[in-house]
Amino acid sequence: LLEQKFQSHQATKKSDLACEDADNKGREGIPLAPLSGLLSFTDACNRLKATPRTGWVMRGVNNPEGVSAHSWGVAMLALIASKRARGQLYSTKAIEIALVHDLAESIVGDLVPGVRQPT
């Protein structure tokens, strides 16, 4: 059974790639981003793993969480809150916002309100 599922997954991946290669569109016909753009986006996301939360650093916290860990925690809270809200909160949108809300910090660093940044 596991082997069948694996083969089915591999076939799906191959058909997705074929679709992308043929006309640069995904399953729903939505244009896909060029691979170089996806790699740049992934690189920006990965930089957040090495970006410590500035507020914790300023307070002398040893081994402070990174921005990516914070974003993951916010996404988990969004998931939990959306399930408890019983249809009053769009879980997909809440999780998407939580995951990207600090993405700019991969470029500008972790900014702290009220703290002047060097120019």
C-alpha positions as CSV (number, residue, x, y, z in Angstrom):
1,L,0.0,0.0,0.0
2,L,2.8,2.4,0.9
3,E,4.5,1.6,-2.4
4,Q,1.3,2.3,-4.3
5,K,0.9,5.7,-2.6
6,F,4.6,6.6,-3.3
7,Q,4.2,5.7,-7.0
8,S,1.0,7.7,-7.2
9,H,2.7,10.7,-5.6
10,Q,5.6,10.4,-8.0
11,A,3.3,10.2,-11.0
12,T,1.4,13.3,-9.7
13,K,4.7,15.2,-9.3
14,K,5.8,14.2,-12.9
15,S,2.4,15.4,-14.3
16,D,2.7,18.7,-12.4
17,L,6.2,19.2,-13.9
18,A,5.0,18.3,-17.3
19,C,2.2,20.9,-17.0
20,E,4.7,23.5,-15.8
21,D,7.1,22.8,-18.6
22,A,4.5,22.8,-21.3
23,D,2.9,26.2,-20.8
24,N,4.3,27.5,-17.5
25,K,0.9,27.2,-15.8
26,G,-0.2,25.1,-12.8
27,R,-3.2,22.8,-12.6
28,E,-5.7,25.7,-12.4
29,G,-4.2,27.5,-15.4
30,I,-2.6,30.1,-13.1
31,P,0.8,31.2,-14.4
32,L,3.7,29.9,-12.3
33,A,6.6,32.1,-11.1
34,P,9.9,31.4,-12.8
35,L,12.1,29.0,-11.0
36,S,14.7,31.8,-10.3
37,G,12.0,33.8,-8.5
38,L,11.0,30.8,-6.4
39,L,14.6,30.2,-5.4
40,S,15.0,33.9,-4.4
41,F,11.8,33.7,-2.4
42,T,13.0,30.5,-0.7
43,D,16.3,32.1,0.1
44,A,14.6,35.1,1.7
45,C,12.5,32.8,3.8
46,N,15.5,30.8,4.9
47,R,17.4,33.9,6.0
48,L,14.7,34.4,8.7
49,K,16.0,31.2,10.4
50,A,19.3,33.1,11.1
51,T,17.6,36.4,12.0
52,P,17.2,36.5,15.8
53,R,14.3,38.4,17.4
54,T,15.9,41.8,18.2
55,G,13.8,42.4,21.3
56,W,15.1,39.2,22.9
57,V,18.7,40.1,21.9
58,M,18.3,43.6,23.5
59,R,17.1,42.0,26.7
60,G,20.1,39.7,26.8
61,V,18.1,36.4,26.2
62,N,20.5,33.6,25.5
63,N,19.8,31.7,22.3
64,P,16.7,33.8,21.3
65,E,14.2,32.5,18.9
66,G,14.6,33.4,15.2
67,V,12.1,35.3,13.2
68,S,11.1,32.1,11.4
69,A,10.4,30.3,14.7
70,H,8.2,33.3,15.7
71,S,6.3,33.2,12.4
72,W,5.7,29.5,12.7
73,G,4.4,30.0,16.2
74,V,2.0,32.7,15.0
75,A,0.9,30.4,12.2
76,M,0.1,27.7,14.7
77,L,-1.9,30.2,16.8
78,A,-3.8,31.2,13.6
79,L,-4.6,27.6,12.9
80,I,-5.9,27.0,16.5
81,A,-7.8,30.3,16.6
82,S,-9.4,29.6,13.2
83,K,-10.6,26.1,14.3
84,R,-12.0,27.5,17.5
85,A,-13.7,30.4,15.7
86,R,-16.1,27.9,14.0
87,G,-16.2,29.6,10.6
88,Q,-15.8,33.2,11.8
89,L,-12.1,33.2,10.6
90,Y,-10.7,32.1,7.3
91,S,-8.0,29.7,8.4
92,T,-6.1,29.6,5.2
93,K,-5.9,33.4,5.0
94,A,-5.0,33.7,8.7
95,I,-2.2,31.1,8.3
96,E,-0.9,32.7,5.1
97,I,-0.7,36.1,6.8
98,A,1.0,34.6,9.8
99,L,3.6,32.9,7.7
100,V,4.6,36.0,5.7
101,H,4.0,38.8,8.2
102,D,7.7,39.2,9.0
103,L,9.1,38.2,5.5
104,A,10.4,41.8,4.9
105,E,12.7,41.3,7.9
106,S,14.8,39.0,5.7
107,I,15.8,42.2,4.0
108,V,15.6,44.9,6.6
109,G,16.2,42.9,9.8
110,D,14.0,42.5,12.8
111,L,12.6,46.0,13.6
112,V,11.5,46.9,17.1
113,P,8.8,49.6,17.5
114,G,10.2,52.7,19.1
115,V,13.9,51.8,18.5
116,R,15.6,54.0,15.9
117,Q,17.4,52.0,13.3
118,P,20.9,53.0,12.0
119,T,20.9,54.6,8.6
